[in-house]
Amino acid sequence: KAKSHKTFRLIDIVFKKYQLPLELKYLAVIESELKPTAVSKVGAVGTWQLMPETAKILGLKITAAEDERKSTRKSTKAAALYLRDLHTEFKDWLLVLAAYNCGPGPVYKAMKKSGSKNFWVLQKFLPAESRDHVHKFIATHQYFESKPEMPYVNEWQYMAYR
């Protein structure tokens, strides 16, 4: 928690500009532990773990000399655009979190197989990693938002127990 303040301030500024829930900043904790130099085994890079194709679509430069996915400021703007677009598409933040992890295609397949647009109903049709990704987000949100003297209850937790 102590190391997150500077990065969270930057994310908050960008997310306010794009009118995104500030709680979505916790996604970067799950993605990279807020490390701008993080690299996944599948080629995702940076604080937001953007894949090369997605990053380029979102306007980030990736060359031999420079990878803007490693810039927290630039990649946060790209992530904000992507999250905003996913929310326009799915209109549900839990589905957005799942789609951020696996892409929109598997989320649409899960919706079709389950006959539902409710994450809690369709989650068993998602890849396990994406399902766990949403659960990790909820737990991370609770960790950062809770006060030691008082358990924190919020909309993410409420949705988890419906």
Backbone as a chain_set.jsonl record, in Angstrom:
{"seq": "KAKSHKTFRLIDIVFKKYQLPLELKYLAVIESELKPTAVSKVGAVGTWQLMPETAKILGLKITAAEDERKSTRKSTKAAALYLRDLHTEFKDWLLVLAAYNCGPGPVYKAMKKSGSKNFWVLQKFLPAESRDHVHKFIATHQYFESKPEMPYVNEWQYMAYR", "coords": {"N": [[0.827, -1.201, 0.0], [1.912, 1.243, 0.799], [3.768, 1.913, -1.179], [2.254, 2.55, -3.356], [1.065, 5.088, -3.632], [2.055, 7.307, -5.235], [1.878, 6.333, -7.892], [-0.859, 5.719, -7.962], [-1.948, 8.294, -7.697], [-1.323, 9.435, -10.186], [-2.753, 7.67, -11.892], [-5.368, 8.167, -10.964], [-5.768, 10.835, -11.829], [-5.792, 10.545, -14.626], [-7.921, 8.704, -14.939], [-10.044, 10.183, -13.901], [-10.233, 12.16, -15.868], [-11.184, 10.635, -18.009], [-13.546, 9.821, -17.017], [-13.823, 7.446, -15.494], [-14.399, 4.855, -13.049], [-12.552, 5.353, -10.136], [-11.687, 3.23, -8.661], [-10.885, 1.309, -10.43], [-8.195, 1.494, -10.693], [-6.967, -0.447, -9.193], [-6.747, -2.593, -10.804], [-4.32, -2.392, -12.094], [-2.612, -3.202, -10.096], [-3.089, -5.93, -9.936], [-2.394, -6.654, -12.515], [0.39, -5.96, -12.812], [1.617, -5.466, -10.4], [2.032, -2.792, -10.163], [4.356, -2.263, -11.56], [6.195, -0.721, -13.98], [7.981, -1.93, -15.701], [7.268, -4.542, -15.945], [6.962, -7.727, -17.49], [5.11, -10.123, -19.185], [4.809, -13.721, -19.693], [3.565, -14.067, -22.111], [4.009, -11.826, -23.569], [2.874, -9.392, -22.82], [3.287, -6.095, -21.58], [4.394, -3.702, -19.133], [2.816, -1.452, -16.722], [0.082, -1.831, -17.099], [0.028, -4.163, -18.478], [-0.195, -4.493, -21.347], [-0.792, -5.999, -24.467], [1.182, -6.169, -27.492], [-0.289, -5.647, -29.943], [-2.739, -4.566, -29.05], [-1.787, -2.328, -27.657], [-0.684, -0.806, -29.746], [-2.978, -0.245, -31.263], [-4.199, 1.413, -29.445], [-2.632, 3.608, -29.584], [0.006, 3.639, -28.651], [3.556, 3.701, -28.976], [5.74, 1.234, -30.151], [8.857, 0.287, -30.525], [12.194, -0.844, -31.457], [13.821, 0.839, -30.05], [12.156, 2.12, -28.224], [9.485, 1.548, -25.968], [6.412, 2.376, -25.305], [4.614, 1.22, -23.601], [5.882, 0.87, -21.244], [5.848, 3.296, -20.049], [4.293, 4.707, -17.436], [2.486, 6.853, -17.422], [1.705, 7.183, -20.172], [0.802, 4.583, -20.781], [-1.257, 4.329, -18.966], [-3.14, 6.138, -19.926], [-3.743, 4.816, -22.322], [-4.792, 2.413, -21.281], [-7.02, 3.455, -19.965], [-8.564, 4.35, -22.128], [-9.054, 1.885, -23.34], [-10.461, 0.508, -21.287], [-12.69, 2.192, -21.091], [-13.781, 1.83, -23.654], [-14.367, -0.921, -23.549], [-16.287, -0.861, -21.532], [-18.301, 0.575, -22.795], [-19.01, -1.31, -24.624], [-19.776, -3.629, -23.07], [-21.176, -2.715, -20.8], [-20.998, -3.363, -18.096], [-19.055, -3.58, -15.291], [-17.752, -5.826, -14.189], [-17.741, -7.623, -16.295], [-16.181, -6.149, -18.004], [-13.711, -6.253, -16.676], [-13.16, -8.984, -16.937], [-13.028, -9.158, -19.752], [-10.877, -7.462, -20.216], [-8.833, -9.069, -19.442], [-9.015, -11.464, -21.049], [-9.904, -10.699, -23.494], [-12.606, -9.515, -25.618], [-13.926, -11.549, -27.108], [-13.984, -14.239, -25.801], [-15.636, -13.514, -23.654], [-18.056, -12.848, -24.882], [-18.638, -15.393, -25.917], [-19.013, -16.815, -23.53], [-21.253, -15.477, -22.589], [-23.113, -16.253, -24.502], [-23.129, -19.078, -24.225], [-24.033, -19.321, -21.578], [-26.377, -17.94, -21.613], [-26.723, -15.549, -20.388], [-25.969, -12.204, -19.199], [-24.827, -11.675, -16.88], [-22.092, -11.618, -14.804], [-21.707, -13.401, -12.627], [-23.28, -15.526, -13.257], [-22.337, -16.357, -15.77], [-19.627, -16.822, -15.411], [-18.496, -19.396, -15.131], [-18.169, -20.241, -17.683], [-16.108, -18.848, -18.705], [-12.553, -18.529, -19.428], [-10.488, -19.991, -16.918], [-8.435, -18.362, -15.891], [-9.352, -15.778, -16.456], [-11.719, -15.641, -15.033], [-10.661, -15.924, -12.45], [-9.192, -13.591, -12.448], [-11.068, -11.523, -12.192], [-12.027, -12.132, -9.64], [-9.674, -11.74, -8.168], [-9.396, -9.002, -8.552], [-11.565, -8.021, -7.05], [-10.826, -8.857, -4.482], [-8.407, -7.443, -4.201], [-9.305, -4.82, -4.369], [-10.807, -4.747, -2.008], [-8.744, -5.077, -0.146], [-7.217, -2.694, -0.47], [-9.099, -0.708, 0.074], [-10.21, -1.217, 2.562], [-10.491, -0.512, 6.044], [-8.525, -1.074, 8.892], [-9.882, -1.103, 11.345], [-12.509, -1.369, 10.658], [-14.565, -3.401, 8.742], [-14.818, -3.26, 5.206], [-17.459, -2.691, 3.047], [-18.602, -2.824, -0.186], [-19.748, -2.002, -3.552], [-18.548, -3.902, -5.246], [-18.063, -6.077, -3.57], [-20.665, -6.573, -2.764], [-21.79, -7.389, -5.179], [-20.403, -9.724, -5.456], [-21.558, -11.442, -3.665], [-24.159, -11.811, -4.393]], "CA": [[0.0, 0.0, 0.0], [2.735, 2.441, 0.956], [4.473, 2.218, -2.423], [1.299, 2.777, -4.437], [0.464, 6.424, -3.631], [2.465, 8.137, -6.38], [1.285, 5.763, -9.105], [-2.307, 5.876, -7.873], [-2.287, 9.698, -7.974], [-1.275, 9.583, -11.638], [-3.889, 6.929, -12.459], [-6.589, 8.895, -10.61], [-5.88, 12.006, -12.708], [-6.181, 10.074, -15.969], [-9.248, 8.09, -14.875], [-11.023, 11.27, -13.757], [-10.375, 12.777, -17.182], [-11.986, 9.753, -18.861], [-14.764, 9.525, -16.257], [-13.819, 6.038, -15.105], [-14.344, 4.66, -11.602], [-11.171, 5.385, -9.649], [-11.357, 1.905, -8.13], [-10.27, 0.493, -11.479], [-6.731, 1.567, -10.56], [-6.493, -1.673, -8.577], [-6.461, -3.52, -11.889], [-2.874, -2.322, -12.347], [-1.946, -3.982, -9.052], [-3.207, -7.321, -10.353], [-1.683, -6.839, -13.779], [1.85, -5.798, -12.797], [2.061, -4.973, -9.091], [2.376, -1.396, -10.449], [5.714, -2.213, -12.094], [6.168, -0.332, -15.384], [8.881, -2.779, -16.493], [6.785, -5.926, -15.891], [6.788, -8.416, -18.775], [4.488, -11.437, -18.983], [5.327, -14.787, -20.548], [2.917, -14.001, -23.425], [4.42, -10.603, -24.26], [2.257, -8.172, -22.298], [4.338, -5.282, -20.954], [4.076, -2.456, -18.445], [1.91, -1.362, -15.58], [-1.238, -2.325, -17.486], [0.224, -5.429, -19.177], [-0.809, -4.407, -22.665], [-0.204, -6.777, -25.561], [1.657, -5.241, -28.53], [-1.342, -5.25, -30.888], [-3.675, -3.684, -28.34], [-1.08, -1.073, -27.373], [-0.581, -0.037, -30.996], [-4.335, 0.243, -31.572], [-4.482, 2.478, -28.485], [-1.775, 4.752, -29.873], [1.332, 3.571, -28.05], [4.66, 3.354, -29.87], [6.587, 0.116, -29.752], [9.967, 0.125, -31.468], [13.384, -1.421, -30.819], [14.397, 1.859, -29.165], [11.197, 2.657, -27.246], [8.237, 0.828, -25.745], [5.611, 3.269, -24.466], [3.882, 0.457, -22.591], [6.652, 1.001, -20.002], [5.572, 4.619, -19.491], [3.05, 4.611, -16.661], [1.574, 7.912, -17.859], [1.16, 6.878, -21.505], [0.05, 3.328, -20.766], [-2.488, 4.548, -18.207], [-4.091, 6.737, -20.869], [-4.174, 3.744, -23.224], [-5.657, 1.518, -20.512], [-8.283, 4.17, -19.734], [-9.321, 4.285, -23.383], [-9.492, 0.504, -23.53], [-11.502, 0.237, -20.297], [-13.874, 2.952, -21.5], [-14.362, 1.147, -24.816], [-14.948, -2.187, -23.091], [-17.528, -0.58, -20.803], [-19.3, 0.936, -23.815], [-19.405, -2.569, -25.248], [-20.403, -4.598, -22.16], [-22.03, -2.008, -19.838], [-20.904, -4.043, -16.815], [-17.636, -3.51, -14.943], [-17.168, -7.158, -13.986], [-17.475, -8.162, -17.636], [-15.039, -5.368, -18.501], [-12.504, -6.82, -16.069], [-12.912, -10.277, -17.587], [-12.611, -8.893, -21.132], [-9.536, -6.877, -20.176], [-7.906, -10.178, -19.287], [-9.026, -12.48, -22.106], [-10.434, -10.139, -24.728], [-14.068, -9.565, -25.687], [-14.437, -12.785, -27.718], [-14.38, -15.246, -24.815], [-16.756, -13.027, -22.834], [-19.257, -13.052, -25.697], [-18.905, -16.837, -25.963], [-19.558, -17.184, -22.224], [-22.617, -14.938, -22.537], [-23.954, -17.091, -25.373], [-23.27, -20.405, -23.62], [-24.787, -19.243, -20.33], [-27.659, -17.27, -21.814], [-26.796, -14.462, -19.407], [-24.979, -11.129, -19.223], [-24.438, -11.528, -15.476], [-20.806, -12.276, -14.594], [-21.791, -14.492, -11.656], [-23.918, -16.653, -13.943], [-21.552, -16.816, -16.921], [-18.204, -16.969, -15.119], [-18.014, -20.774, -15.297], [-17.896, -20.445, -19.105], [-14.916, -18.064, -19.035], [-11.29, -19.179, -19.059], [-10.255, -19.927, -15.468], [-7.589, -17.205, -15.585], [-10.173, -14.558, -16.514], [-12.621, -15.726, -13.879], [-9.838, -15.618, -11.275], [-8.779, -12.197, -12.579], [-12.143, -10.711, -11.606], [-12.031, -12.397, -8.196], [-8.486, -11.063, -7.622], [-9.691, -7.572, -8.512], [-12.457, -7.77, -5.913], [-10.022, -9.005, -3.261], [-7.439, -6.343, -4.153], [-10.099, -3.639, -4.031], [-11.126, -4.82, -0.581], [-7.501, -4.864, 0.593], [-6.814, -1.291, -0.506], [-10.154, 0.183, 0.554], [-10.676, -1.522, 3.914], [-9.851, 0.094, 7.201], [-8.293, -2.17, 9.854], [-10.855, -1.106, 12.44], [-13.873, -1.533, 10.173], [-14.64, -4.091, 7.449], [-15.316, -2.412, 4.123], [-18.423, -3.325, 2.151], [-18.765, -1.952, -1.345], [-20.555, -2.6, -4.614], [-17.875, -5.087, -5.792], [-18.326, -7.16, -2.646], [-22.093, -6.863, -2.845], [-22.019, -8.175, -6.396], [-19.78, -11.048, -5.263], [-22.391, -12.297, -2.811], [-25.546, -11.884, -4.867]], "C": [[0.865, 1.256, 0.0], [3.403, 2.862, -0.347], [3.535, 2.639, -3.556], [0.846, 4.221, -4.602], [0.809, 7.256, -4.87], [1.816, 7.63, -7.677], [-0.226, 5.94, -9.096], [-2.733, 7.32, -8.136], [-2.311, 9.951, -9.476], [-2.473, 8.899, -12.303], [-5.191, 7.666, -12.186], [-6.813, 10.096, -11.532], [-6.386, 11.58, -14.084], [-7.597, 9.516, -15.937], [-10.338, 9.133, -14.667], [-11.289, 11.925, -15.105], [-11.288, 11.951, -18.093], [-13.249, 9.249, -18.166], [-14.914, 8.035, -15.953], [-13.836, 5.929, -13.584], [-12.89, 4.576, -11.14], [-10.732, 4.033, -9.096], [-10.704, 1.005, -9.175], [-8.744, 0.553, -11.441], [-6.168, 0.285, -9.972], [-6.23, -2.768, -9.608], [-4.961, -3.535, -12.188], [-2.077, -3.089, -11.294], [-1.954, -5.458, -9.456], [-2.355, -7.578, -11.596], [-0.172, -6.881, -13.594], [2.45, -5.494, -11.425], [2.594, -3.547, -9.22], [3.793, -1.225, -10.992], [5.683, -1.873, -13.589], [7.042, -1.199, -16.284], [8.428, -4.245, -16.513], [6.581, -6.473, -17.301], [6.193, -9.791, -18.488], [5.087, -12.456, -19.948], [4.696, -14.775, -21.944], [3.196, -12.69, -24.166], [3.716, -9.331, -23.852], [3.31, -7.425, -21.485], [3.718, -4.099, -20.222], [3.103, -2.591, -17.302], [0.564, -2.012, -15.876], [-1.173, -3.611, -18.285], [-0.502, -5.471, -20.526], [-0.046, -5.261, -23.666], [0.193, -5.805, -26.672], [0.551, -4.744, -29.47], [-2.317, -4.261, -30.263], [-3.03, -2.327, -28.09], [-0.997, -0.198, -28.62], [-1.93, 0.541, -31.397], [-4.679, 1.443, -30.694], [-3.515, 3.654, -28.595], [-0.399, 4.744, -29.233], [2.365, 3.138, -29.089], [5.438, 2.186, -29.279], [7.621, -0.065, -30.858], [11.116, -0.538, -30.718], [13.972, -0.453, -29.794], [13.468, 2.281, -28.029], [9.944, 1.791, -27.183], [7.409, 1.661, -24.769], [4.722, 2.531, -23.476], [4.576, 0.549, -21.238], [6.524, 2.384, -19.373], [4.24, 4.546, -18.75], [2.041, 5.649, -17.129], [0.914, 7.543, -19.19], [0.335, 5.594, -21.502], [-1.247, 3.455, -19.959], [-3.543, 5.199, -19.095], [-4.628, 5.661, -21.814], [-5.127, 2.786, -22.512], [-7.011, 2.166, -20.255], [-9.157, 4.122, -20.982], [-9.887, 2.878, -23.598], [-10.61, 0.151, -22.554], [-12.802, 0.952, -20.648], [-14.575, 2.263, -22.675], [-15.013, -0.177, -24.419], [-16.244, -1.95, -22.322], [-18.64, -0.155, -21.756], [-19.867, -0.338, -24.445], [-20.226, -3.459, -24.315], [-21.347, -3.991, -21.12], [-22.053, -2.66, -18.45], [-19.425, -4.13, -16.447], [-17.004, -4.869, -14.703], [-16.868, -7.825, -15.329], [-16.302, -7.431, -18.281], [-13.739, -5.955, -17.959], [-12.158, -8.169, -16.696], [-12.392, -10.067, -19.006], [-11.229, -8.261, -21.19], [-8.499, -7.995, -20.122], [-7.861, -11.098, -20.511], [-9.467, -11.948, -23.46], [-11.946, -10.299, -24.774], [-14.627, -10.892, -26.204], [-14.856, -13.838, -26.714], [-15.531, -14.804, -23.907], [-18.067, -13.193, -23.609], [-19.627, -14.531, -25.791], [-19.529, -17.308, -24.658], [-20.995, -16.688, -22.071], [-23.562, -15.832, -23.337], [-24.194, -18.459, -24.733], [-24.148, -20.385, -22.378], [-26.189, -18.686, -20.521], [-27.837, -16.087, -20.883], [-25.708, -13.428, -19.676], [-24.484, -10.826, -17.814], [-23.151, -12.314, -15.242], [-20.936, -13.498, -13.707], [-22.459, -15.72, -12.256], [-22.985, -17.217, -15.018], [-20.096, -17.133, -16.617], [-17.678, -18.381, -15.344], [-17.714, -21.103, -16.759], [-16.7, -19.625, -19.595], [-13.664, -18.902, -18.797], [-11.04, -18.982, -17.566], [-9.431, -18.701, -15.092], [-8.406, -15.916, -15.544], [-11.161, -14.506, -15.354], [-11.854, -15.339, -12.61], [-9.405, -14.156, -11.266], [-9.813, -11.262, -11.928], [-12.167, -10.903, -10.088], [-10.843, -11.711, -7.519], [-8.716, -9.55, -7.538], [-10.542, -7.24, -7.289], [-11.673, -7.849, -4.604], [-9.027, -7.85, -3.106], [-8.135, -5.039, -3.788], [-10.396, -3.622, -2.537], [-9.876, -4.531, 0.252], [-7.146, -3.382, 0.662], [-7.846, -0.359, 0.118], [-10.564, -0.065, 2.008], [-9.852, -0.792, 4.963], [-9.666, -1.019, 8.233], [-9.367, -2.254, 10.937], [-12.285, -1.372, 11.973], [-13.871, -2.265, 8.838], [-15.303, -3.188, 6.415], [-16.274, -3.215, 3.256], [-18.685, -2.349, 1.025], [-19.535, -2.68, -2.424], [-19.906, -3.84, -5.199], [-18.145, -6.283, -4.897], [-19.808, -7.562, -2.695], [-22.389, -7.741, -4.043], [-21.439, -9.575, -6.258], [-20.683, -11.982, -4.496], [-23.843, -12.364, -3.234], [-25.846, -13.274, -5.356]], "O": [[0.58, 2.216, -0.716], [3.584, 4.055, -0.588], [4.005, 3.047, -4.617], [0.281, 4.552, -5.644], [-0.082, 7.846, -5.481], [1.275, 8.414, -8.457], [-0.813, 6.278, -10.124], [-3.78, 7.546, -8.741], [-3.221, 10.609, -9.981], [-3.125, 9.48, -13.171], [-6.033, 7.782, -13.076], [-7.94, 10.34, -11.965], [-7.303, 12.191, -14.634], [-8.397, 9.824, -16.82], [-11.439, 8.989, -15.197], [-12.437, 12.213, -15.445], [-12.074, 12.509, -18.858], [-13.933, 8.358, -18.671], [-15.982, 7.449, -16.131], [-13.338, 6.822, -12.899], [-12.098, 3.814, -11.694], [-9.54, 3.728, -9.067], [-10.035, 0.034, -8.821], [-8.076, -0.254, -12.088], [-5.009, -0.046, -10.221], [-5.562, -3.758, -9.309], [-4.402, -4.586, -12.502], [-0.982, -3.573, -11.578], [-0.942, -6.147, -9.331], [-1.681, -8.603, -11.699], [0.489, -7.75, -14.162], [3.658, -5.289, -11.307], [3.493, -3.143, -8.484], [4.365, -0.14, -10.887], [5.188, -2.671, -14.384], [6.863, -1.203, -17.502], [9.136, -5.099, -17.046], [6.092, -5.773, -18.188], [6.705, -10.534, -17.651], [5.783, -12.096, -20.898], [5.224, -15.4, -22.863], [2.678, -12.47, -25.261], [3.929, -8.287, -24.468], [4.122, -8.037, -20.791], [2.681, -3.568, -20.617], [2.636, -3.679, -16.965], [-0.024, -2.664, -15.012], [-2.206, -4.109, -18.731], [-1.307, -6.363, -20.796], [1.184, -5.248, -23.706], [-0.394, -4.729, -26.786], [0.471, -3.55, -29.756], [-2.672, -3.25, -30.87], [-3.664, -1.29, -28.291], [-1.215, 1.012, -28.552], [-2.012, 1.693, -31.823], [-5.36, 2.371, -31.132], [-3.571, 4.586, -27.793], [0.298, 5.758, -29.271], [2.083, 2.318, -29.962], [5.748, 2.151, -28.088], [7.31, -0.504, -31.965], [11.037, -0.769, -29.511], [14.549, -0.874, -28.792], [13.932, 2.746, -26.989], [9.415, 1.359, -28.207], [7.663, 1.659, -23.564], [4.133, 3.158, -22.596], [3.948, 0.334, -20.202], [7.039, 2.617, -18.28], [3.189, 4.349, -19.361], [0.851, 5.348, -17.224], [-0.31, 7.59, -19.308], [-0.711, 5.524, -22.147], [-2.224, 2.761, -20.242], [-4.719, 4.842, -19.019], [-5.829, 5.603, -22.074], [-6.149, 2.392, -23.073], [-8.041, 1.495, -20.321], [-10.361, 3.878, -20.891], [-11.043, 2.71, -23.985], [-11.608, -0.447, -22.956], [-13.885, 0.382, -20.518], [-15.798, 2.13, -22.691], [-16.094, -0.509, -24.905], [-17.189, -2.731, -22.436], [-19.803, -0.496, -21.539], [-21.056, -0.418, -24.754], [-21.26, -3.989, -24.721], [-22.229, -4.684, -20.613], [-23.03, -2.516, -17.715], [-18.629, -4.689, -17.202], [-15.82, -5.048, -14.99], [-15.857, -8.512, -15.474], [-15.521, -8.031, -19.02], [-12.776, -6.131, -18.705], [-10.989, -8.456, -16.954], [-11.432, -10.716, -19.421], [-10.483, -8.509, -22.137], [-7.415, -7.873, -20.691], [-6.777, -11.471, -20.96], [-9.41, -12.663, -24.461], [-12.507, -11.125, -24.054], [-15.701, -11.312, -25.773], [-15.996, -14.3, -26.766], [-16.312, -15.636, -23.447], [-19.071, -13.63, -23.047], [-20.807, -14.879, -25.748], [-20.466, -18.107, -24.669], [-21.845, -17.375, -21.504], [-24.673, -16.128, -22.898], [-25.326, -18.944, -24.701], [-24.918, -21.316, -22.142], [-27.079, -18.923, -19.705], [-28.961, -15.665, -20.614], [-24.68, -13.72, -20.286], [-23.798, -9.829, -17.593], [-23.113, -13.527, -15.451], [-20.339, -14.534, -13.999], [-22.221, -16.839, -11.801], [-22.864, -18.435, -15.152], [-19.393, -17.662, -17.478], [-16.515, -18.546, -15.714], [-17.083, -22.119, -17.051], [-16.327, -19.703, -20.765], [-13.706, -19.878, -18.049], [-11.347, -17.924, -17.017], [-9.704, -18.066, -14.073], [-8.175, -15.059, -14.691], [-11.399, -13.448, -14.773], [-12.326, -14.537, -11.805], [-9.266, -13.552, -10.202], [-9.456, -10.332, -11.206], [-12.311, -9.935, -9.342], [-10.983, -11.163, -6.426], [-8.291, -8.9, -6.583], [-10.259, -6.277, -6.577], [-11.839, -7.006, -3.723], [-8.831, -7.341, -2.003], [-7.619, -4.25, -2.996], [-10.248, -2.591, -1.881], [-9.95, -3.815, 1.249], [-6.813, -2.871, 1.731], [-7.478, 0.692, 0.644], [-11.2, 0.792, 2.621], [-8.671, -0.504, 4.771], [-10.573, -1.829, 8.425], [-9.718, -3.344, 11.389], [-13.177, -1.579, 12.796], [-13.239, -1.801, 7.889], [-16.236, -2.448, 6.726], [-15.931, -4.299, 2.785], [-18.961, -1.174, 1.265], [-19.93, -3.833, -2.248], [-20.615, -4.757, -5.615], [-18.423, -7.378, -5.387], [-20.144, -8.746, -2.669], [-23.139, -8.712, -3.947], [-21.936, -10.514, -6.879], [-20.589, -13.199, -4.656], [-24.675, -12.915, -2.513], [-26.963, -13.546, -5.797]]}, "num_chains": 1, "name": "protein.A"}
